[in-house]
Structures are given as structure tokens and as C-alpha cells.
Amino acid sequence: MNELSDSAKIFIPRSIQRIQKIDKEAFVKSVDKELSIEEIKNALTYNGYQMNQVERLMNKERTGTGTTIKITFDDVKNRDAFIKLGLQIDHMHFPAEKAKQKVNPQQCHSCSIAVYVATD
């Protein structure tokens, strides 16, 4: 029986994978564009956070980088601690907020029924 358990693969549906990923993400808004991603990563590692990815999101017009930063952490504990304390770089402090799931189901724009989405 132990021989079979070593070769077993666990399948996690994509919907659950997205939920697990969202639980590890945080957003920081109104971060100066002069602050580079490397400076932000250095500040996070200096404060003891373990993260996978730091990226600056595009602005509304999609013409360049914006002032919002998305941080993906290794685990939920790092993300929760970061949200409580925020991003601290030198003497600047930026509050953080956790990523939220969409709670509204998609619905048809023709008849407003939330069972399907209209294709035309």
C-alpha cells in the first residue's frame, strides 16, 4: 500500500487554485513611481517577509506603470502580517490590503439571469 501512495498525484481544480493564490496576494496603492521594484523587494526581505513576486500594475489607460503594486507571498501568514503592518520603506509608510475574490456571478447582459453569459 505504501508503494502506491508514493506515486499518487493530487489534482487541485483551477477554481480552488485561484482561491489559494488569492489568499497569498496583497496590494499596495499610491506607491511613488520613483521607487523601483528592487527597492520594494529589499524592504520586504529586510522586514522578514518571504515573497514570490512583486509587480507594478498598469495604469487605467494602460499607457505605462501605475502606482499600485501587487505582491504575491510564499504563504498566508506572511501576507496577513504584511497587511497588518503595511509597506515600510525608509520613512515612508504605505497601507496594504488583501486581494478579494469576485463575489458577483457573471450574468447575461441581455436578460440579467446569472446562469449563463450571452455570447452576442
C-alpha positions as CSV (number, residue, x, y, z in Angstrom):
1,M,0.0,0.0,0.0
2,N,2.9,2.4,0.8
3,E,4.3,1.8,-2.7
4,L,1.1,3.2,-4.3
5,S,1.0,6.3,-2.0
6,D,4.4,7.5,-3.3
7,S,3.2,7.6,-6.9
8,A,-0.3,9.2,-6.2
9,K,-0.8,12.6,-7.7
10,I,-3.2,15.1,-6.2
11,F,-5.3,17.1,-8.6
12,I,-6.5,20.5,-7.5
13,P,-9.2,22.2,-9.6
14,R,-8.3,25.5,-11.2
15,S,-11.1,27.3,-9.2
16,I,-9.5,26.2,-6.0
17,Q,-6.0,27.0,-7.2
18,R,-7.2,30.6,-7.9
19,I,-8.6,30.8,-4.3
20,Q,-5.4,29.6,-2.9
21,K,-3.4,32.1,-4.9
22,I,-5.6,35.0,-4.0
23,D,-5.1,34.2,-0.3
24,K,-1.4,34.9,-0.8
25,E,-1.7,38.2,-2.6
26,A,-1.7,41.8,-1.3
27,F,-2.0,45.2,-3.0
28,V,-0.3,48.4,-2.0
29,K,-1.8,51.6,-3.6
30,S,-0.3,55.0,-4.1
31,V,3.3,53.9,-4.2
32,D,5.6,56.5,-5.8
33,K,6.8,55.6,-9.3
34,E,10.3,56.6,-8.3
35,L,10.5,53.5,-6.0
36,S,11.8,50.6,-8.0
37,I,10.7,47.0,-7.7
38,E,14.2,46.1,-6.3
39,E,13.9,48.7,-3.6
40,I,10.5,47.3,-2.6
41,K,11.8,43.7,-2.6
42,N,14.8,44.8,-0.5
43,A,12.4,46.5,2.0
44,L,10.3,43.3,2.2
45,T,13.2,41.0,2.7
46,Y,14.7,43.4,5.3
47,N,11.4,43.2,7.3
48,G,11.5,39.4,7.1
49,Y,8.7,38.7,4.5
50,Q,9.1,35.9,2.1
51,M,7.5,36.7,-1.3
52,N,7.4,35.1,-4.7
53,Q,6.7,38.0,-6.9
54,V,6.4,41.8,-6.8
55,E,5.0,43.6,-9.8
56,R,3.8,47.1,-10.6
57,L,0.3,47.1,-12.2
58,M,-0.5,49.1,-15.3
59,N,-2.4,52.4,-15.0
60,K,-6.0,52.8,-16.1
61,E,-5.2,54.0,-19.6
62,R,-2.7,51.1,-20.0
63,T,-0.1,53.5,-21.2
64,G,2.5,52.8,-18.5
65,T,3.1,51.6,-15.0
66,G,0.7,52.8,-12.3
67,T,1.1,53.4,-8.6
68,T,-0.4,50.1,-7.4
69,I,1.9,47.2,-6.6
70,K,0.8,43.5,-6.4
71,I,2.8,41.3,-4.0
72,T,2.5,37.5,-4.0
73,F,3.8,35.9,-0.8
74,D,5.0,32.4,-0.1
75,D,2.2,31.7,2.4
76,V,-0.9,33.2,4.0
77,K,0.9,34.1,7.3
78,N,3.4,36.4,5.6
79,R,0.5,38.1,3.7
80,D,-1.5,38.6,6.9
81,A,1.4,40.0,8.8
82,F,2.2,42.4,5.9
83,I,-1.4,43.6,5.7
84,K,-1.4,44.5,9.4
85,L,1.9,46.5,9.2
86,G,1.9,47.7,5.6
87,L,4.9,48.5,3.4
88,Q,7.6,50.5,5.2
89,I,10.4,51.9,3.1
90,D,12.8,54.3,4.9
91,H,10.4,56.9,6.5
92,M,7.6,56.2,4.1
93,H,4.6,54.0,5.0
94,F,2.1,52.6,2.6
95,P,-1.0,50.7,3.8
96,A,-1.7,47.3,2.3
97,E,-4.9,45.5,1.5
98,K,-5.6,41.8,0.7
99,A,-6.8,40.6,-2.6
100,K,-10.5,40.0,-2.8
101,Q,-12.4,37.4,-4.8
102,K,-15.2,38.4,-7.1
103,V,-18.4,37.6,-5.3
104,N,-20.9,38.5,-8.1
105,P,-21.5,35.7,-10.6
106,Q,-21.3,36.5,-14.3
107,Q,-24.7,37.1,-15.8
108,C,-26.3,37.6,-19.2
109,H,-26.3,41.3,-20.3
110,S,-29.5,40.7,-22.3
111,C,-31.8,39.2,-19.7
112,S,-29.8,39.6,-16.4
113,I,-30.0,35.9,-15.5
114,A,-26.9,34.7,-13.6
115,V,-27.0,31.2,-15.0
116,Y,-25.2,31.9,-18.3
117,V,-23.4,34.6,-20.2
118,A,-24.7,35.9,-23.5
119,T,-22.4,35.3,-26.5
120,D,-23.6,38.1,-28.7
